[in-house]
Structures are given as structure tokens and as C-alpha cells.
Amino acid sequence: MAFWLFKSEPDVFSFDDLVKKGAAGEEWTGVRNYQARNNMRAMKLGERGFFYHSNIGKAVVGVVEVCREVHPDSTADVPAWECVDVRAVAAAAKPVTLDEIKLEKPLARMVLVNNSRLSVQPVTPEEFRHICTMAGLDPARMAT
């Protein structure tokens, strides 16, 4: 199973907004970067990821699950852009800020640390476990 990180500006679409969508989840629309789109193409149903508030807060605030595999982005003008649907799994007991992540030696190679502009990015299993622990979440429960 692969793990991911999804970035969103909380004043546009927050983790709380995703929670309100319930089990149906929401399309992860508006991605207009080929690398981020290709990351979504690689996602499988049930894979987990972090919901990251960018710009305001700059923190991992929850865990999400892919609930629909890649399909055309309903907000795109051209068919090249695709998205997945995600639903909320759990809120972080303690948000994990980018500054805190940067201080953790095991996370030094994380894409978020080295390419913070990429809106949808892979997370290694080790990084996923480490951040879950920092966020007060049981890594074993969040990974399944």
C-alpha cells in the first residue's frame, strides 16, 4: 500500500470541509501539475494519506482515504486533468507543522521538506508512521 499527502489551502477547502462530506468524500479537483496528477493516477482504492493545510497553518491536520480511483476532474476544461476522490478518516489529535517536520531527522528526505510546492505527493511508510505518531494517531490503525 502506498501513502500520500494532499495539500489544500484551508480557507478554500479545509479538513473540516472534507469531514462534512461524510463517507462519500469529495473530488480532489483543481490539480494542474503533471507530477501531482500522475501521483493521483498511481493511487489505489483504500490507500491513505495526510491532509495538509498549506499557506495558513502549514500542518498535517488529518488522515484521508482514497474512495474513488482516478477519473476526469469535473472542474477541468481539458481531459488531461484527472483526480481521485478522498474521504476523511481521522483528525490529528495534534496538528504537525512543517517546522516540526523539518526538525525530525527521519523526515529529512520527505517530499514535503524538499519540494513543498507539489500539491499531491508520495509519503513513505516510515514517514507515514512517524507523522502519525507525532499527530497522536495510532499508525497501525491509520494504515489500514
Backbone hydrogen bonds, N-H to C=O, Kabsch-Sander energy under -0.5 kcal/mol:
donor,donor_aa,acceptor,acceptor_aa,energy
3,F,123,V,-0.8
4,W,48,R,-1.3
5,L,121,Q,-2.1
6,F,50,F,-3.0
7,K,119,S,-2.7
8,S,52,Y,-2.5
12,V,9,E,-2.2
13,F,9,E,-2.6
18,L,14,S,-1.8
19,V,15,F,-2.5
20,K,16,D,-2.0
21,K,17,D,-0.7
21,K,18,L,-1.1
22,G,19,V,-1.6
24,A,21,K,-0.7
25,G,22,G,-1.2
26,E,86,V,-2.4
28,W,84,V,-3.1
29,T,27,E,-1.3
32,R,30,G,-0.5
37,R,33,N,-2.7
38,N,34,Y,-2.8
39,N,35,Q,-1.8
40,M,36,A,-1.8
41,R,37,R,-2.0
42,A,38,N,-1.2
43,M,40,M,-1.1
46,G,66,V,-2.9
47,E,44,K,-2.1
48,R,2,A,-0.7
49,G,64,V,-2.1
50,F,4,W,-2.4
51,F,62,G,-2.7
52,Y,6,F,-3.1
52,Y,50,F,-0.6
53,H,59,A,-2.9
54,S,8,S,-2.1
54,S,52,Y,-0.7
56,I,54,S,-3.5
57,G,55,N,-0.7
59,A,53,H,-1.4
60,V,96,V,-2.9
61,V,51,F,-2.8
61,V,59,A,-0.5
62,G,51,F,-1.0
63,V,90,A,-3.0
64,V,49,G,-3.0
65,E,87,R,-2.3
66,V,47,E,-2.8
67,C,65,E,-0.5
67,C,85,D,-2.3
68,R,85,D,-1.3
71,H,83,C,-2.2
73,D,81,W,-2.1
74,S,72,P,-0.5
76,A,73,D,-1.7
81,W,78,V,-1.3
83,C,71,H,-2.8
85,D,68,R,-2.1
86,V,26,E,-2.5
87,R,65,E,-2.1
89,V,63,V,-3.0
90,A,63,V,-1.5
92,A,61,V,-2.6
93,A,135,A,-1.4
94,K,135,A,-1.7
96,V,60,V,-2.1
97,T,95,P,-0.7
98,L,58,K,-2.6
101,I,97,T,-2.3
102,K,98,L,-2.6
103,L,99,D,-0.9
103,L,100,E,-0.6
104,E,100,E,-0.6
104,E,101,I,-1.4
105,K,103,L,-0.7
107,L,104,E,-1.8
108,A,105,K,-1.7
110,M,107,L,-1.7
113,V,110,M,-0.8
114,N,110,M,-1.7
115,N,111,V,-3.5
118,L,115,N,-1.7
121,Q,5,L,-2.3
123,V,3,F,-2.3
128,F,124,T,-2.7
129,R,125,P,-2.4
130,H,126,E,-2.4
131,I,127,E,-2.6
132,C,128,F,-2.4
133,T,129,R,-2.2
134,M,130,H,-2.1
135,A,131,I,-2.2
136,G,133,T,-1.4
137,L,132,C,-3.0
142,M,138,D,-2.2
143,A,139,P,-1.5
144,T,141,R,-0.7
